[in-house]
Amino acid sequence: MIALALPIGFSSSADASSKKWTKGDKSAESHQVGKASWYGPGFHGKKTASGHIFNQNALTAAHPRLPLGTRAQVTNLKNGKQVEVTINDRGPHRGGRIIDLSRAAAKKLAMGGTARVSVMALAD
């Protein structure tokens, strides 16, 4: 298992969930750890919050607060696999989850239905 240090002031995903994100926020607080899920076939071809059409084969994700268009690095904490995604939608809409990945992004992370992940907003 890979151990990642949480930024000062972050002791759980609950703390990270209360963070207000702003465009260009690249501080240590732009990091979250928690549960990820994925979505695909039922939403493929539908409009996302960004106005783009959802493509389950693209490396995208839904996040509740990161600004649309933000690039983020997601790491599967069980196996260390990483993927860069673009936030183009809002979600997840199920409690206890911090990010909803496209099918392609979930595949790159070799995750099943859900996985414990680290999400880090990247510099523009």
DODRENMAR-853213 format. One record per atom (N, C-alpha, C): chain; residue number from 1; atom name; residue in one letter; x negated, y, z. Coordinates in Angstrom, 1 decimal. Example, Ala and Ser with C-alpha at 12.3 -4.5 7.8 and 13.67 -1.06 7.14 Angstrom:
BEGIN
@c A; k 1; a N; r a; x -13.2; y -5.7; z 7.8;
@c A; k 1; a CA; r a; x -12.3; y -4.5; z 7.8;
@c A; k 1; a C; r a; x -13.2; y -3.3; z 7.8;
@c A; k 2; a N; r s; x -12.8; y -2.2; z 7.1;
@c A; k 2; a CA; r s; x -13.7; y -1.1; z 7.1;
@c A; k 2; a C; r s; x -12.9; y 0.0; z 7.9;
***
This chain:
BEGIN
@c A; k 1; a N; r m; x -0.8; y -1.2; z 0.0;
@c A; k 1; a CA; r m; x 0.0; y 0.0; z 0.0;
@c A; k 1; a C; r m; x -0.9; y 1.2; z 0.0;
@c A; k 2; a N; r i; x -0.5; y 2.2; z -0.8;
@c A; k 2; a CA; r i; x -1.2; y 3.5; z -0.9;
@c A; k 2; a C; r i; x -0.7; y 4.4; z 0.2;
@c A; k 3; a N; r a; x -1.6; y 5.0; z 0.9;
@c A; k 3; a CA; r a; x -1.3; y 6.0; z 2.0;
@c A; k 3; a C; r a; x -1.5; y 7.4; z 1.5;
@c A; k 4; a N; r l; x -0.5; y 8.2; z 1.6;
@c A; k 4; a CA; r l; x -0.6; y 9.6; z 1.2;
@c A; k 4; a C; r l; x -0.3; y 10.5; z 2.4;
@c A; k 5; a N; r a; x -1.1; y 11.5; z 2.6;
@c A; k 5; a CA; r a; x -0.9; y 12.4; z 3.7;
@c A; k 5; a C; r a; x 0.2; y 13.4; z 3.3;
@c A; k 6; a N; r l; x 1.1; y 13.6; z 4.2;
@c A; k 6; a CA; r l; x 2.1; y 14.5; z 4.0;
@c A; k 6; a C; r l; x 1.6; y 15.9; z 4.3;
@c A; k 7; a N; r p; x 2.1; y 16.9; z 3.6;
@c A; k 7; a CA; r p; x 1.6; y 18.3; z 3.9;
@c A; k 7; a C; r p; x 2.0; y 18.7; z 5.3;
@c A; k 8; a N; r i; x 1.3; y 19.6; z 5.8;
@c A; k 8; a CA; r i; x 1.6; y 20.1; z 7.2;
@c A; k 8; a C; r i; x 3.0; y 20.6; z 7.2;
@c A; k 9; a N; r g; x 3.7; y 20.2; z 8.3;
@c A; k 9; a CA; r g; x 5.1; y 20.6; z 8.5;
@c A; k 9; a C; r g; x 6.1; y 19.6; z 7.9;
@c A; k 10; a N; r f; x 5.6; y 18.6; z 7.1;
@c A; k 10; a CA; r f; x 6.5; y 17.6; z 6.5;
@c A; k 10; a C; r f; x 6.3; y 16.3; z 7.3;
@c A; k 11; a N; r s; x 7.3; y 15.8; z 8.0;
@c A; k 11; a CA; r s; x 7.1; y 14.6; z 8.7;
@c A; k 11; a C; r s; x 8.1; y 13.5; z 8.1;
@c A; k 12; a N; r s; x 9.0; y 13.9; z 7.3;
@c A; k 12; a CA; r s; x 9.9; y 12.9; z 6.7;
@c A; k 12; a C; r s; x 10.6; y 13.5; z 5.5;
@c A; k 13; a N; r s; x 11.3; y 12.6; z 4.8;
@c A; k 13; a CA; r s; x 12.0; y 13.0; z 3.6;
@c A; k 13; a C; r s; x 13.1; y 14.0; z 3.9;
@c A; k 14; a N; r a; x 13.6; y 13.9; z 5.1;
@c A; k 14; a CA; r a; x 14.7; y 14.8; z 5.6;
@c A; k 14; a C; r a; x 14.1; y 16.2; z 5.6;
@c A; k 15; a N; r d; x 12.8; y 16.4; z 6.1;
@c A; k 15; a CA; r d; x 12.2; y 17.7; z 6.1;
@c A; k 15; a C; r d; x 12.0; y 18.2; z 4.7;
@c A; k 16; a N; r a; x 11.6; y 17.4; z 3.8;
@c A; k 16; a CA; r a; x 11.4; y 17.8; z 2.4;
@c A; k 16; a C; r a; x 12.7; y 18.2; z 1.8;
@c A; k 17; a N; r s; x 13.7; y 17.5; z 2.1;
@c A; k 17; a CA; r s; x 15.0; y 17.8; z 1.5;
@c A; k 17; a C; r s; x 15.5; y 19.2; z 1.8;
@c A; k 18; a N; r s; x 15.1; y 19.8; z 2.9;
@c A; k 18; a CA; r s; x 15.6; y 21.1; z 3.3;
@c A; k 18; a C; r s; x 14.7; y 22.2; z 2.7;
@c A; k 19; a N; r k; x 13.7; y 21.9; z 2.0;
@c A; k 19; a CA; r k; x 12.8; y 22.9; z 1.4;
@c A; k 19; a C; r k; x 13.5; y 23.6; z 0.2;
@c A; k 20; a N; r k; x 13.4; y 24.9; z 0.2;
@c A; k 20; a CA; r k; x 14.0; y 25.6; z -0.9;
@c A; k 20; a C; r k; x 12.8; y 25.8; z -1.9;
@c A; k 21; a N; r w; x 13.0; y 25.3; z -3.1;
@c A; k 21; a CA; r w; x 12.0; y 25.3; z -4.2;
@c A; k 21; a C; r w; x 12.2; y 26.6; z -5.0;
@c A; k 22; a N; r t; x 11.1; y 27.2; z -5.4;
@c A; k 22; a CA; r t; x 11.1; y 28.3; z -6.3;
@c A; k 22; a C; r t; x 10.2; y 28.0; z -7.5;
@c A; k 23; a N; r k; x 10.5; y 28.6; z -8.7;
@c A; k 23; a CA; r k; x 9.7; y 28.4; z -9.9;
@c A; k 23; a C; r k; x 8.3; y 28.9; z -9.6;
@c A; k 24; a N; r g; x 7.3; y 28.1; z -9.9;
@c A; k 24; a CA; r g; x 5.9; y 28.4; z -9.7;
@c A; k 24; a C; r g; x 5.4; y 28.1; z -8.3;
@c A; k 25; a N; r d; x 6.3; y 27.5; z -7.4;
@c A; k 25; a CA; r d; x 5.9; y 27.1; z -6.1;
@c A; k 25; a C; r d; x 5.0; y 25.9; z -6.2;
@c A; k 26; a N; r k; x 3.7; y 26.1; z -6.0;
@c A; k 26; a CA; r k; x 2.7; y 25.0; z -6.1;
@c A; k 26; a C; r k; x 2.0; y 24.8; z -4.8;
@c A; k 27; a N; r s; x 2.6; y 25.3; z -3.7;
@c A; k 27; a CA; r s; x 2.0; y 25.1; z -2.4;
@c A; k 27; a C; r s; x 2.2; y 23.7; z -1.9;
@c A; k 28; a N; r a; x 1.6; y 23.3; z -0.8;
@c A; k 28; a CA; r a; x 1.7; y 22.0; z -0.3;
@c A; k 28; a C; r a; x 3.2; y 21.6; z 0.0;
@c A; k 29; a N; r e; x 4.0; y 22.6; z 0.1;
@c A; k 29; a CA; r e; x 5.4; y 22.3; z 0.4;
@c A; k 29; a C; r e; x 6.2; y 21.9; z -0.9;
@c A; k 30; a N; r s; x 5.5; y 21.9; z -2.0;
@c A; k 30; a CA; r s; x 6.2; y 21.4; z -3.3;
@c A; k 30; a C; r s; x 6.0; y 19.9; z -3.4;
@c A; k 31; a N; r h; x 5.9; y 19.2; z -2.3;
@c A; k 31; a CA; r h; x 5.7; y 17.8; z -2.3;
@c A; k 31; a C; r h; x 6.8; y 17.1; z -1.4;
@c A; k 32; a N; r q; x 7.3; y 16.1; z -1.9;
@c A; k 32; a CA; r q; x 8.4; y 15.3; z -1.2;
@c A; k 32; a C; r q; x 8.0; y 13.8; z -1.2;
@c A; k 33; a N; r v; x 8.5; y 13.1; z -0.2;
@c A; k 33; a CA; r v; x 8.4; y 11.7; z -0.2;
@c A; k 33; a C; r v; x 9.8; y 11.2; z 0.2;
@c A; k 34; a N; r g; x 10.2; y 10.2; z -0.6;
@c A; k 34; a CA; r g; x 11.6; y 9.6; z -0.3;
@c A; k 34; a C; r g; x 12.0; y 8.6; z -1.3;
@c A; k 35; a N; r k; x 13.2; y 8.3; z -1.4;
@c A; k 35; a CA; r k; x 13.8; y 7.3; z -2.3;
@c A; k 35; a C; r k; x 14.1; y 7.8; z -3.6;
@c A; k 36; a N; r a; x 13.7; y 7.1; z -4.7;
@c A; k 36; a CA; r a; x 14.1; y 7.5; z -6.0;
@c A; k 36; a C; r a; x 15.0; y 6.4; z -6.6;
@c A; k 37; a N; r s; x 15.9; y 6.8; z -7.5;
@c A; k 37; a CA; r s; x 16.7; y 5.9; z -8.2;
@c A; k 37; a C; r s; x 16.6; y 6.2; z -9.7;
@c A; k 38; a N; r w; x 17.2; y 5.5; z -10.6;
@c A; k 38; a CA; r w; x 17.2; y 5.8; z -12.0;
@c A; k 38; a C; r w; x 18.6; y 5.7; z -12.6;
@c A; k 39; a N; r y; x 18.7; y 6.4; z -13.7;
@c A; k 39; a CA; r y; x 20.0; y 6.4; z -14.5;
@c A; k 39; a C; r y; x 19.7; y 6.3; z -16.0;
@c A; k 40; a N; r g; x 20.6; y 5.7; z -16.7;
@c A; k 40; a CA; r g; x 20.3; y 5.5; z -18.1;
@c A; k 40; a C; r g; x 21.5; y 5.4; z -19.0;
@c A; k 41; a N; r p; x 21.9; y 4.1; z -19.3;
@c A; k 41; a CA; r p; x 22.9; y 3.9; z -20.4;
@c A; k 41; a C; r p; x 24.2; y 4.6; z -20.3;
@c A; k 42; a N; r g; x 24.8; y 4.8; z -19.1;
@c A; k 42; a CA; r g; x 26.0; y 5.5; z -18.9;
@c A; k 42; a C; r g; x 26.0; y 7.0; z -19.2;
@c A; k 43; a N; r f; x 24.8; y 7.5; z -19.2;
@c A; k 43; a CA; r f; x 24.6; y 9.0; z -19.4;
@c A; k 43; a C; r f; x 23.9; y 9.3; z -20.7;
@c A; k 44; a N; r h; x 23.3; y 8.3; z -21.3;
@c A; k 44; a CA; r h; x 22.6; y 8.5; z -22.6;
@c A; k 44; a C; r h; x 23.5; y 9.2; z -23.6;
@c A; k 45; a N; r g; x 22.9; y 10.3; z -24.1;
@c A; k 45; a CA; r g; x 23.7; y 11.1; z -25.1;
@c A; k 45; a C; r g; x 24.6; y 12.2; z -24.6;
@c A; k 46; a N; r k; x 24.6; y 12.3; z -23.2;
@c A; k 46; a CA; r k; x 25.5; y 13.3; z -22.6;
@c A; k 46; a C; r k; x 24.6; y 14.6; z -22.3;
@c A; k 47; a N; r k; x 25.3; y 15.7; z -22.2;
@c A; k 47; a CA; r k; x 24.6; y 17.0; z -21.9;
@c A; k 47; a C; r k; x 24.1; y 17.0; z -20.4;
@c A; k 48; a N; r t; x 22.9; y 17.4; z -20.2;
@c A; k 48; a CA; r t; x 22.3; y 17.6; z -18.8;
@c A; k 48; a C; r t; x 22.5; y 19.0; z -18.3;
@c A; k 49; a N; r a; x 22.2; y 19.2; z -17.1;
@c A; k 49; a CA; r a; x 22.3; y 20.6; z -16.5;
@c A; k 49; a C; r a; x 21.5; y 21.6; z -17.3;
@c A; k 50; a N; r s; x 20.4; y 21.2; z -17.9;
@c A; k 50; a CA; r s; x 19.6; y 22.1; z -18.7;
@c A; k 50; a C; r s; x 20.2; y 22.5; z -20.0;
@c A; k 51; a N; r g; x 21.2; y 21.7; z -20.4;
@c A; k 51; a CA; r g; x 21.8; y 21.9; z -21.7;
@c A; k 51; a C; r g; x 21.3; y 21.0; z -22.8;
@c A; k 52; a N; r h; x 20.2; y 20.3; z -22.4;
@c A; k 52; a CA; r h; x 19.7; y 19.3; z -23.4;
@c A; k 52; a C; r h; x 20.5; y 18.0; z -23.3;
@c A; k 53; a N; r i; x 20.4; y 17.2; z -24.3;
@c A; k 53; a CA; r i; x 21.1; y 15.9; z -24.4;
@c A; k 53; a C; r i; x 20.2; y 14.9; z -23.6;
@c A; k 54; a N; r f; x 20.8; y 14.1; z -22.7;
@c A; k 54; a CA; r f; x 20.0; y 13.1; z -21.9;
@c A; k 54; a C; r f; x 19.6; y 12.0; z -22.9;
@c A; k 55; a N; r n; x 18.3; y 11.7; z -22.8;
@c A; k 55; a CA; r n; x 17.8; y 10.5; z -23.5;
@c A; k 55; a C; r n; x 17.1; y 9.6; z -22.5;
@c A; k 56; a N; r q; x 17.7; y 8.5; z -22.3;
@c A; k 56; a CA; r q; x 17.2; y 7.5; z -21.3;
@c A; k 56; a C; r q; x 15.8; y 7.0; z -21.6;
@c A; k 57; a N; r n; x 15.3; y 7.3; z -22.8;
@c A; k 57; a CA; r n; x 14.0; y 6.8; z -23.2;
@c A; k 57; a C; r n; x 12.9; y 7.9; z -23.1;
@c A; k 58; a N; r a; x 13.3; y 9.1; z -22.6;
@c A; k 58; a CA; r a; x 12.4; y 10.2; z -22.4;
@c A; k 58; a C; r a; x 12.0; y 10.2; z -21.0;
@c A; k 59; a N; r l; x 10.8; y 10.9; z -20.7;
@c A; k 59; a CA; r l; x 10.3; y 10.9; z -19.3;
@c A; k 59; a C; r l; x 10.9; y 12.2; z -18.7;
@c A; k 60; a N; r t; x 12.1; y 12.0; z -18.2;
@c A; k 60; a CA; r t; x 12.8; y 13.1; z -17.5;
@c A; k 60; a C; r t; x 13.4; y 12.7; z -16.2;
@c A; k 61; a N; r a; x 13.9; y 13.6; z -15.4;
@c A; k 61; a CA; r a; x 14.4; y 13.3; z -14.1;
@c A; k 61; a C; r a; x 15.5; y 14.4; z -13.7;
@c A; k 62; a N; r a; x 16.3; y 14.0; z -12.7;
@c A; k 62; a CA; r a; x 17.2; y 14.9; z -12.1;
@c A; k 62; a C; r a; x 16.8; y 15.2; z -10.7;
@c A; k 63; a N; r h; x 16.8; y 16.4; z -10.3;
@c A; k 63; a CA; r h; x 16.4; y 16.8; z -8.9;
@c A; k 63; a C; r h; x 17.4; y 17.9; z -8.4;
@c A; k 64; a N; r p; x 17.7; y 17.9; z -7.1;
@c A; k 64; a CA; r p; x 18.7; y 18.8; z -6.7;
@c A; k 64; a C; r p; x 18.2; y 20.3; z -6.7;
@c A; k 65; a N; r r; x 16.9; y 20.6; z -6.5;
@c A; k 65; a CA; r r; x 16.5; y 22.0; z -6.4;
@c A; k 65; a C; r r; x 15.3; y 22.4; z -7.2;
@c A; k 66; a N; r l; x 14.5; y 21.5; z -7.7;
@c A; k 66; a CA; r l; x 13.4; y 22.0; z -8.5;
@c A; k 66; a C; r l; x 13.9; y 22.7; z -9.7;
@c A; k 67; a N; r p; x 13.3; y 23.8; z -10.1;
@c A; k 67; a CA; r p; x 13.8; y 24.5; z -11.3;
@c A; k 67; a C; r p; x 13.8; y 23.7; z -12.5;
@c A; k 68; a N; r l; x 14.9; y 23.8; z -13.3;
@c A; k 68; a CA; r l; x 14.9; y 23.0; z -14.6;
@c A; k 68; a C; r l; x 13.7; y 23.4; z -15.4;
@c A; k 69; a N; r g; x 13.1; y 22.4; z -16.0;
@c A; k 69; a CA; r g; x 11.9; y 22.6; z -16.8;
@c A; k 69; a C; r g; x 10.6; y 22.4; z -16.1;
@c A; k 70; a N; r t; x 10.7; y 22.2; z -14.8;
@c A; k 70; a CA; r t; x 9.5; y 21.9; z -14.0;
@c A; k 70; a C; r t; x 9.0; y 20.5; z -14.3;
@c A; k 71; a N; r r; x 7.7; y 20.4; z -14.4;
@c A; k 71; a CA; r r; x 7.0; y 19.1; z -14.6;
@c A; k 71; a C; r r; x 6.7; y 18.6; z -13.2;
@c A; k 72; a N; r a; x 6.8; y 17.3; z -13.0;
@c A; k 72; a CA; r a; x 6.6; y 16.8; z -11.7;
@c A; k 72; a C; r a; x 5.9; y 15.4; z -11.9;
@c A; k 73; a N; r q; x 5.0; y 15.1; z -11.0;
@c A; k 73; a CA; r q; x 4.3; y 13.8; z -10.9;
@c A; k 73; a C; r q; x 5.0; y 13.0; z -9.9;
@c A; k 74; a N; r v; x 5.4; y 11.8; z -10.3;
@c A; k 74; a CA; r v; x 6.1; y 10.9; z -9.4;
@c A; k 74; a C; r v; x 5.2; y 9.6; z -9.3;
@c A; k 75; a N; r t; x 5.0; y 9.2; z -8.0;
@c A; k 75; a CA; r t; x 4.2; y 8.1; z -7.7;
@c A; k 75; a C; r t; x 5.0; y 7.0; z -7.0;
@c A; k 76; a N; r n; x 5.0; y 5.8; z -7.4;
@c A; k 76; a CA; r n; x 5.6; y 4.7; z -6.7;
@c A; k 76; a C; r n; x 4.7; y 4.3; z -5.6;
@c A; k 77; a N; r l; x 5.1; y 4.5; z -4.4;
@c A; k 77; a CA; r l; x 4.2; y 4.3; z -3.2;
@c A; k 77; a C; r l; x 3.9; y 2.8; z -3.0;
@c A; k 78; a N; r k; x 4.7; y 1.9; z -3.6;
@c A; k 78; a CA; r k; x 4.4; y 0.5; z -3.4;
@c A; k 78; a C; r k; x 3.3; y 0.0; z -4.3;
@c A; k 79; a N; r n; x 3.2; y 0.5; z -5.5;
@c A; k 79; a CA; r n; x 2.2; y -0.1; z -6.4;
@c A; k 79; a C; r n; x 1.2; y 1.0; z -7.0;
@c A; k 80; a N; r g; x 1.4; y 2.3; z -6.6;
@c A; k 80; a CA; r g; x 0.5; y 3.3; z -7.0;
@c A; k 80; a C; r g; x 0.7; y 3.8; z -8.5;
@c A; k 81; a N; r k; x 1.6; y 3.3; z -9.2;
@c A; k 81; a CA; r k; x 1.9; y 3.7; z -10.6;
@c A; k 81; a C; r k; x 2.5; y 5.1; z -10.6;
@c A; k 82; a N; r q; x 2.1; y 5.9; z -11.6;
@c A; k 82; a CA; r q; x 2.5; y 7.3; z -11.7;
@c A; k 82; a C; r q; x 3.1; y 7.6; z -13.0;
@c A; k 83; a N; r v; x 3.9; y 8.7; z -13.0;
@c A; k 83; a CA; r v; x 4.5; y 9.1; z -14.3;
@c A; k 83; a C; r v; x 4.7; y 10.6; z -14.1;
@c A; k 84; a N; r e; x 4.6; y 11.4; z -15.2;
@c A; k 84; a CA; r e; x 4.9; y 12.8; z -15.2;
@c A; k 84; a C; r e; x 6.3; y 12.9; z -15.9;
@c A; k 85; a N; r v; x 7.2; y 13.7; z -15.3;
@c A; k 85; a CA; r v; x 8.5; y 13.9; z -15.8;
@c A; k 85; a C; r v; x 8.8; y 15.4; z -15.9;
@c A; k 86; a N; r t; x 9.8; y 15.7; z -16.7;
@c A; k 86; a CA; r t; x 10.3; y 17.0; z -16.7;
@c A; k 86; a C; r t; x 11.7; y 17.0; z -16.1;
@c A; k 87; a N; r i; x 11.9; y 18.0; z -15.2;
@c A; k 87; a CA; r i; x 13.2; y 18.1; z -14.5;
@c A; k 87; a C; r i; x 14.2; y 18.7; z -15.5;
@c A; k 88; a N; r n; x 15.2; y 18.0; z -15.9;
@c A; k 88; a CA; r n; x 16.2; y 18.6; z -16.9;
@c A; k 88; a C; r n; x 17.6; y 18.4; z -16.4;
@c A; k 89; a N; r d; x 17.8; y 17.9; z -15.2;
@c A; k 89; a CA; r d; x 19.2; y 17.7; z -14.8;
@c A; k 89; a C; r d; x 19.3; y 17.8; z -13.2;
@c A; k 90; a N; r r; x 20.5; y 17.8; z -12.7;
@c A; k 90; a CA; r r; x 20.7; y 17.9; z -11.3;
@c A; k 90; a C; r r; x 21.2; y 16.6; z -10.7;
@c A; k 91; a N; r g; x 20.7; y 16.2; z -9.6;
@c A; k 91; a CA; r g; x 21.0; y 15.0; z -8.9;
@c A; k 91; a C; r g; x 19.9; y 14.7; z -8.0;
@c A; k 92; a N; r p; x 19.8; y 13.5; z -7.4;
@c A; k 92; a CA; r p; x 20.8; y 12.4; z -7.5;
@c A; k 92; a C; r p; x 22.1; y 12.8; z -6.7;
@c A; k 93; a N; r h; x 23.1; y 12.1; z -7.1;
@c A; k 93; a CA; r h; x 24.4; y 12.4; z -6.5;
@c A; k 93; a C; r h; x 24.8; y 11.4; z -5.4;
@c A; k 94; a N; r r; x 23.8; y 10.5; z -5.0;
@c A; k 94; a CA; r r; x 24.0; y 9.6; z -4.0;
@c A; k 94; a C; r r; x 23.1; y 10.0; z -2.8;
@c A; k 95; a N; r g; x 23.6; y 9.9; z -1.6;
@c A; k 95; a CA; r g; x 22.9; y 10.3; z -0.4;
@c A; k 95; a C; r g; x 21.6; y 9.5; z -0.2;
@c A; k 96; a N; r g; x 20.6; y 10.2; z 0.4;
@c A; k 96; a CA; r g; x 19.4; y 9.5; z 0.8;
@c A; k 96; a C; r g; x 18.4; y 9.4; z -0.3;
@c A; k 97; a N; r r; x 18.6; y 10.0; z -1.5;
@c A; k 97; a CA; r r; x 17.7; y 9.9; z -2.6;
@c A; k 97; a C; r r; x 17.2; y 11.3; z -2.9;
@c A; k 98; a N; r i; x 15.9; y 11.4; z -3.3;
@c A; k 98; a CA; r i; x 15.3; y 12.7; z -3.6;
@c A; k 98; a C; r i; x 15.2; y 13.0; z -5.1;
@c A; k 99; a N; r i; x 15.2; y 12.0; z -6.0;
@c A; k 99; a CA; r i; x 15.1; y 12.2; z -7.4;
@c A; k 99; a C; r i; x 15.7; y 11.0; z -8.1;
@c A; k 100; a N; r d; x 16.3; y 11.3; z -9.3;
@c A; k 100; a CA; r d; x 16.9; y 10.4; z -10.2;
@c A; k 100; a C; r d; x 16.1; y 10.4; z -11.5;
@c A; k 101; a N; r l; x 15.5; y 9.3; z -11.8;
@c A; k 101; a CA; r l; x 14.6; y 9.2; z -12.9;
@c A; k 101; a C; r l; x 15.3; y 8.6; z -14.2;
@c A; k 102; a N; r s; x 14.8; y 9.0; z -15.3;
@c A; k 102; a CA; r s; x 15.3; y 8.3; z -16.6;
@c A; k 102; a C; r s; x 14.9; y 6.9; z -16.5;
@c A; k 103; a N; r r; x 15.5; y 6.1; z -17.4;
@c A; k 103; a CA; r r; x 15.2; y 4.7; z -17.5;
@c A; k 103; a C; r r; x 13.7; y 4.5; z -17.8;
@c A; k 104; a N; r a; x 13.2; y 5.3; z -18.8;
@c A; k 104; a CA; r a; x 11.8; y 5.2; z -19.2;
@c A; k 104; a C; r a; x 10.9; y 5.5; z -18.1;
@c A; k 105; a N; r a; x 11.2; y 6.5; z -17.3;
@c A; k 105; a CA; r a; x 10.3; y 6.9; z -16.2;
@c A; k 105; a C; r a; x 10.3; y 5.8; z -15.1;
@c A; k 106; a N; r a; x 11.4; y 5.2; z -14.8;
@c A; k 106; a CA; r a; x 11.5; y 4.1; z -13.9;
@c A; k 106; a C; r a; x 10.7; y 2.9; z -14.3;
@c A; k 107; a N; r k; x 10.7; y 2.7; z -15.6;
@c A; k 107; a CA; r k; x 10.0; y 1.5; z -16.2;
@c A; k 107; a C; r k; x 8.5; y 1.8; z -16.0;
@c A; k 108; a N; r k; x 8.0; y 3.0; z -16.3;
@c A; k 108; a CA; r k; x 6.6; y 3.3; z -16.1;
@c A; k 108; a C; r k; x 6.1; y 3.1; z -14.7;
@c A; k 109; a N; r l; x 7.1; y 3.3; z -13.7;
@c A; k 109; a CA; r l; x 6.7; y 3.1; z -12.3;
@c A; k 109; a C; r l; x 6.9; y 1.7; z -11.9;
@c A; k 110; a N; r a; x 7.4; y 0.8; z -12.8;
@c A; k 110; a CA; r a; x 7.7; y -0.6; z -12.5;
@c A; k 110; a C; r a; x 8.6; y -0.7; z -11.2;
@c A; k 111; a N; r m; x 9.6; y 0.1; z -11.2;
@c A; k 111; a CA; r m; x 10.6; y 0.0; z -10.1;
@c A; k 111; a C; r m; x 11.8; y -0.7; z -10.5;
@c A; k 112; a N; r g; x 12.5; y -1.3; z -9.5;
@c A; k 112; a CA; r g; x 13.8; y -1.9; z -9.8;
@c A; k 112; a C; r g; x 14.9; y -0.8; z -9.7;
@c A; k 113; a N; r g; x 15.9; y -1.0; z -8.9;
@c A; k 113; a CA; r g; x 16.9; y -0.1; z -8.7;
@c A; k 113; a C; r g; x 16.5; y 1.2; z -8.0;
@c A; k 114; a N; r t; x 15.7; y 1.1; z -6.9;
@c A; k 114; a CA; r t; x 15.2; y 2.2; z -6.2;
@c A; k 114; a C; r t; x 13.8; y 1.9; z -5.8;
@c A; k 115; a N; r a; x 13.1; y 3.0; z -5.4;
@c A; k 115; a CA; r a; x 11.7; y 2.8; z -4.9;
@c A; k 115; a C; r a; x 11.4; y 4.0; z -4.0;
@c A; k 116; a N; r r; x 10.4; y 3.8; z -3.1;
@c A; k 116; a CA; r r; x 9.9; y 4.9; z -2.3;
@c A; k 116; a C; r r; x 8.8; y 5.6; z -3.1;
@c A; k 117; a N; r v; x 9.0; y 6.9; z -3.3;
@c A; k 117; a CA; r v; x 8.1; y 7.6; z -4.1;
@c A; k 117; a C; r v; x 7.6; y 8.9; z -3.5;
@c A; k 118; a N; r s; x 6.6; y 9.5; z -4.1;
@c A; k 118; a CA; r s; x 6.1; y 10.8; z -3.8;
@c A; k 118; a C; r s; x 6.4; y 11.6; z -5.1;
@c A; k 119; a N; r v; x 6.9; y 12.8; z -4.9;
@c A; k 119; a CA; r v; x 7.2; y 13.8; z -6.0;
@c A; k 119; a C; r v; x 6.4; y 15.0; z -5.7;
@c A; k 120; a N; r m; x 5.6; y 15.4; z -6.7;
@c A; k 120; a CA; r m; x 4.8; y 16.6; z -6.6;
@c A; k 120; a C; r m; x 5.0; y 17.5; z -7.8;
@c A; k 121; a N; r a; x 5.5; y 18.7; z -7.5;
@c A; k 121; a CA; r a; x 5.7; y 19.7; z -8.6;
@c A; k 121; a C; r a; x 4.3; y 20.1; z -9.2;
@c A; k 122; a N; r l; x 4.2; y 20.2; z -10.5;
@c A; k 122; a CA; r l; x 2.9; y 20.5; z -11.1;
@c A; k 122; a C; r l; x 2.8; y 21.9; z -11.6;
@c A; k 123; a N; r a; x 1.6; y 22.4; z -11.7;
@c A; k 123; a CA; r a; x 1.4; y 23.8; z -12.2;
@c A; k 123; a C; r a; x 1.8; y 23.9; z -13.6;
@c A; k 124; a N; r d; x 2.3; y 25.0; z -14.0;
@c A; k 124; a CA; r d; x 2.8; y 25.3; z -15.4;
@c A; k 124; a C; r d; x 1.6; y 25.2; z -16.4;
***
